[in-house]
Amino acid sequence: MVLFAECIHLYFTFLFPLFCLQANAASGMAVHDDCKLKFLELKAKRTYRYIVFKIEEKQKQVIVEKVGEPAQSYEDFTACLPADECRYAVYDFDFFTEENVPKSRIFFIAWSPDTSRVRSKMIYASSKDRFKRELDGIQVELQATDPTEMGLDVFKSRAN
């Protein structure tokens, strides 16, 4: 009985914490507080049109790379996304319903171009769900590998 108790003690003292660390590492990168803060400002105060997020591999966290002012256009937003690197982004899309009522939808975009590194694609894919959970209020999600998959026509059709 003493041996069993020692085994349980060793498991919870040494092995269990290692399993927990692996599970947390597999679930994605840490999220910098600035990401949540900027998103809340976009959602509540409409301070930004868009936010582009980047994973800093050395720091092992998601950070804010760029914010777009409310007056900036969709074209300004797409120009911020690199052609050969992955990014996350949120975009506050304004539109009119068929009844001519102004509305807004917050889009989450997982940008993963075909030309980006495989390692980068894997890191962004494995971190996406955890990151999205930190941004409460996302209404529509898009996964895009080239600009045509996130064109204005796609936004319009998914907004309704």
N, C-alpha and C positions, 0 to 999 in steps of 0.2 A: 504494500500500500504506500509506503514511503517513496519507493521508486516511481510509482505512478504520479504522485504529487510533485516530485522533482521534475519529471518530464513535462507535466502541465506548466509548472513554473518556468522552465526553460523555454517552452514554446511561446508563452505569452510575453516573456521578457526579451527574447532575441529574435525568434522567427516571425511571429505575428507582425511586429513593427516593419519588418522587411517586406512582407506581403502588402501591407498598407501603403508603403512608399511606392512599390511597383504599381499598384492600382492607381494611385494619384498621378504618377508620371504618365501612365498610359491614357489617362483621361484628358490630357492636354496641358497647355502652358498656363502659367499664372496670368491673371488679368490685372494690369496696372489700374489704380483707382481713377486716374485721369480718363480712362476709357468710359467708365460708368458715369463719371461726372459730365463729360461732354455729351454723352448720349442723353442723359436726363435734360440737359439744356436744349438739345435738339428737340426732344419730345415735348417738354413742358413749355418752354419759352420760345421755341422756333428760332433759336439763336443762329443755327447753322442750316444750310441746305443739305450738306453731306459731311460724313466723316470717313476717312480712310484709315484703316488699322493695319499694323504690320507686326509680325512676330519677330522679336529680337531673340535669335537663337542663343546668343551668349548670355543674355540676361534671363532666358527661359520665361519670357512673358510677352503678352500682347500689349502694344503701345499705340498711342494715337500718332499717325504719321502726318496727316493733313486734315484741315477742316475747311469747308467752303462756306462763304458768307451767304446769307439768304438770297441775295440778288444774283448769285452765280447760277449758270445754266446747267442743263444736263450735259452739254458738250464739254463744259469746264470740268465736270465730274469725271466723265469718261477719259479725258485727257490726263487725269491724275493717276490712272491705273497703268502700271508698267506693262509693257507688251510681253515681257519674259519672266515676270515674278508674280507669285501669288499674293493676294491681299484679301482682307475682309473689308466691307464697306457698308454703311447705312446711308440711305438716300430718302429724304422727305419729298415725296412725289405729290404735287398738287394737280388736281384734275376736276372736271365738271361731270356730274352725273347726266343721264339722259333727260332729267327734269331741270337741268341747268343749275344744279345746286353745287357750290364749291365744296370739295372734300380733299382729304389728304390721307395718304397711306405711307407708313414707314417700311421701306424695303431693306432687307438684309441681303447682301450680295456676297457670295463666296466666289471670288475671282481666282481661277486656276488655269491660266493659259496653257495650251498644249506645249509651248516652247519652254515652260519653266522646268526647273530641275525636279527629278523624281522625288528626291528627299524632301524638298520643299512642299510638293504636293501632298506627300504622306503626312508631314507635320501639320499642315493646314487642315487636312481632312480629319485627322484624329483629334484636333483641338476645337473644331467648329462647334460641336454641340455644347461643350462646356462654356465656350465664349458666348454663344447665343443665350444661354440661360442667364448670364450676367446682365444682359440687355433686355430688361423687361419692357415689353411694349412693341416688339417687332410684329408687324402684321402680315408681311409677305416675304417669302424667301426665294431667292434665285441662285442657281448654281450656273456659272458661266465659264466657258473655256475659250470663247472668242466673242468679239463685240456684238455679233448678230444675235447671240443668245441673251443679250440684255439691252436690246434696242428700245427706243421709246415705244414702239408698237407692242413689244412684250410687256413693258410696264403698264401701258394702257389696258391691255387685255387682262392682266393679272390684278389690276387695281379694283375692278368691279366685283 
